[in-house]
């Protein structure tokens, strides 16, 4: 049986990541070197490609020691403190914050100001320590309650007003379920939920469902730190049990391909198309060896 290998036509970077990488490449072309606060995208292969062009990733401590230079802010966004440090150290920020994340930051700031006036709470559904969540929490002066599942709701005082937001890359259905449970627990009627899940991620799930149904086996390419990658991979596995997650072609196992008529390749919104093409080439070589 001859296997047919197809790359998901809808796979690739979301527009926020495309914008950030475009800004990085533009600056690197101009000056040959650029600092970036944190990994530009949660994909090691793409980060390595940009490093080879002169991008230098710095952590928060290193950033605070920089002076008189330029630093790229990635799509995940940053807390207000980052901008304060930049002004103090004469650092020009090249801001590539995703417009959707930026809009959410503004909503959280507005909600925080409102809650501060009446003794309420800002709650963010997201992954603790995730770059986007750090930026969002900064809008609430780092006082937001971060919840990652229903069990975490015990940290909320349900007798006080609540404004609930979600990290943009979370599962919309899981968020809806958590919001409904919190509403059930609330003893204060002043409770508002904001739909802040990115449509690009939510729509990808619907597109992936159809693609996963069309293949006998699915290779999901994503970086280990990609939040939407984990969510979309889990979604694929529910539709197509023969789904495997890999960070690159080096993790591909030949036995996965045995007896598969249709092999699909897709990835997270932080996975570059060129990496999926490398996975496809590796599949073709492994299949040729079996003939």
ChimeraX attribute file (.defattr): number of C-alpha atoms within 10 A of each C-alpha:
attribute: neighborCount
match mode: 1-to-1
recipient: residues
	/A:1	7
	/A:2	11
	/A:3	16
	/A:4	13
	/A:5	19
	/A:6	16
	/A:7	19
	/A:8	17
	/A:9	11
	/A:10	13
	/A:11	21
	/A:12	20
	/A:13	19
	/A:14	17
	/A:15	15
	/A:16	21
	/A:17	24
	/A:18	19
	/A:19	17
	/A:20	23
	/A:21	21
	/A:22	13
	/A:23	18
	/A:24	27
	/A:25	18
	/A:26	12
	/A:27	18
	/A:28	18
	/A:29	13
	/A:30	10
	/A:31	10
	/A:32	12
	/A:33	16
	/A:34	23
	/A:35	22
	/A:36	20
	/A:37	21
	/A:38	18
	/A:39	20
	/A:40	24
	/A:41	24
	/A:42	22
	/A:43	24
	/A:44	18
	/A:45	18
	/A:46	20
	/A:47	17
	/A:48	14
	/A:49	11
	/A:50	19
	/A:51	16
	/A:52	10
	/A:53	15
	/A:54	19
	/A:55	24
	/A:56	19
	/A:57	19
	/A:58	16
	/A:59	11
	/A:60	10
	/A:61	9
	/A:62	10
	/A:63	20
	/A:64	15
	/A:65	9
	/A:66	17
	/A:67	15
	/A:68	12
	/A:69	13
	/A:70	18
	/A:71	23
	/A:72	24
	/A:73	25
	/A:74	27
	/A:75	25
	/A:76	28
	/A:77	24
	/A:78	25
	/A:79	20
	/A:80	15
	/A:81	13
	/A:82	18
	/A:83	15
	/A:84	11
	/A:85	16
	/A:86	20
	/A:87	14
	/A:88	11
	/A:89	16
	/A:90	13
	/A:91	19
	/A:92	15
	/A:93	18
	/A:94	18
	/A:95	15
	/A:96	23
	/A:97	21
	/A:98	21
	/A:99	15
	/A:100	17
	/A:101	24
	/A:102	18
	/A:103	12
	/A:104	23
	/A:105	24
	/A:106	13
	/A:107	17
	/A:108	26
	/A:109	18
	/A:110	14
	/A:111	22
	/A:112	24
	/A:113	14
	/A:114	16
	/A:115	18
	/A:116	13
	/A:117	8
	/A:118	10
	/A:119	11
	/A:120	21
	/A:121	24
	/A:122	24
	/A:123	25
	/A:124	21
	/A:125	24
	/A:126	25
	/A:127	19
	/A:128	15
	/A:129	10
	/A:130	15
	/A:131	17
	/A:132	24
	/A:133	25
	/A:134	19
	/A:135	22
	/A:136	31
	/A:137	25
	/A:138	20
	/A:139	25
	/A:140	24
	/A:141	13
	/A:142	12
	/A:143	13
	/A:144	20
	/A:145	19
	/A:146	24
	/A:147	20
	/A:148	18
	/A:149	14
	/A:150	15
	/A:151	9
	/A:152	13
	/A:153	20
	/A:154	11
	/A:155	11
	/A:156	19
	/A:157	15
	/A:158	21
	/A:159	13
	/A:160	17
	/A:161	21
	/A:162	26
	/A:163	21
	/A:164	23
	/A:165	26
	/A:166	29
	/A:167	24
	/A:168	25
	/A:169	24
	/A:170	23
	/A:171	21
	/A:172	19
	/A:173	11
	/A:174	14
	/A:175	24
	/A:176	14
	/A:177	13
	/A:178	20
	/A:179	22
	/A:180	13
	/A:181	13
	/A:182	20
	/A:183	17
	/A:184	10
	/A:185	15
	/A:186	18
	/A:187	14
	/A:188	13
	/A:189	12
	/A:190	13
	/A:191	18
	/A:192	13
	/A:193	17
	/A:194	13
	/A:195	14
	/A:196	20
	/A:197	21
	/A:198	18
	/A:199	13
	/A:200	15
	/A:201	21
	/A:202	18
	/A:203	10
	/A:204	18
	/A:205	20
	/A:206	13
	/A:207	14
	/A:208	21
	/A:209	17
	/A:210	12
	/A:211	22
	/A:212	26
	/A:213	14
	/A:214	14
	/A:215	20
	/A:216	19
	/A:217	24
	/A:218	31
	/A:219	26
	/A:220	26
	/A:221	28
	/A:222	30
	/A:223	23
	/A:224	14
	/A:225	13
	/A:226	19
	/A:227	22
	/A:228	24
	/A:229	25
	/A:230	18
	/A:231	16
	/A:232	28
	/A:233	23
	/A:234	17
	/A:235	18
	/A:236	26
	/A:237	17
	/A:238	13
	/A:239	15
	/A:240	19
	/A:241	13
	/A:242	17
	/A:243	24
	/A:244	20
	/A:245	21
	/A:246	18
	/A:247	20
	/A:248	19
	/A:249	18
	/A:250	10
	/A:251	12
	/A:252	18
	/A:253	13
	/A:254	14
	/A:255	9
	/A:256	16
	/A:257	21
	/A:258	13
	/A:259	12
	/A:260	17
	/A:261	14
	/A:262	16
	/A:263	23
	/A:264	21
	/A:265	24
	/A:266	29
	/A:267	31
	/A:268	26
	/A:269	29
	/A:270	26
	/A:271	28
	/A:272	22
	/A:273	18
	/A:274	12
	/A:275	20
	/A:276	25
	/A:277	16
	/A:278	14
	/A:279	24
	/A:280	20
	/A:281	14
	/A:282	17
	/A:283	20
	/A:284	15
	/A:285	12
	/A:286	16
	/A:287	16
	/A:288	10
	/A:289	8
	/A:290	9
	/A:291	6
